[in-house]
Amino acid sequence: MRISKYLITTVLVGLTSFSYSSAVMAEASDALWPVLKEAFFAGKSIETVDFIKLEGPPKRAESGAQVPVTLTVDKPLDASDAIKKVYLFVDANPLPLAATYYFTPLNGKAQIATRIRLETDSYVRAIGETADGKLYMTAIAIRASGGCGGPVDGDEKAIREASGKIKMSVEQPVKFGEANPATFLIKHPMFTGLQRDLVSGGYRPAFYIQKADFSYNGKPVMHIDFGVGTAEDPYLRFFYRPDAHGILDVKAIDNEGREFTHQIDVNS
């Protein structure tokens, strides 16, 4: 399911006052989830399961702008009932859908470590979907604040010019035929559109990495749709399964249509 701009706008209008009033209480609450479920998964059943796992900071995160989370799906990616994609939601964020991850058997293992933003204490949810549309969920409460609408500083032109630089690496030694970890980092401010410019006093326009495609020897490994709930300088630790020596590459595109590419030679 692709999330339309119209739906995102509708959810934003419906949730903004609710989420910010909830911020005053500074406690993760289940009250927002029924609104989100109806907006994104109207009429669908979602089963809570233990084979989808989320891990976050054990205590309050040091910064709401950089909250580490790890998503794991304990189900083979080549199974008939495999989870094909996972939606990552932050209930209390003004724009709650932080990212959508599309897995393939070439991931070898459905696990992602990343960093997200939290505007206030919130439940973070992972909704897994199978090829035939069945939905499964897990959720954890995370304490953090100020990650979506805080003020920003720095010359916007210089920040834009520096964006798009990619670092990617693979763990050695590489084991062909098995799931191997890789890391990806792209320099980008991921402006939310809700942040005040400290100099002008106005809002910085939304400017963020919108999607990324990873492939190995030309075959798709993973696709990601990013939202502004993903933290500045998006980071991923993910898995890929190479069958032989080859090239792991990525193409990222921001919301202004700019493309950024990078590749690495994978040897045993």
Secondary structure, DSSP 4 states (H G I P E B T S, - for coil): -PPPHHHHHHHHHHHHHHHHHHHHHTS--GGGHHHHHHHHHTT--EEE-SSEEEE--SS--S-TTSEEEEEEE-S-TTSTT-EEEEEEEETTSSS-EEEEEEE-GGGSSEEEEEEE--SSSEEEEEEEEETT--EEEEEEEE----SSS--B-S-HHHHHHHTT-EEEEE-SS--TTS-EEEEEEE----B-S-PBBTTTSSBPPPB-EEEEEEEETTEEEEEEEE-TTBPSS-EEEEEE--SSSEEEEEEEEETT--EEEEEEEE--
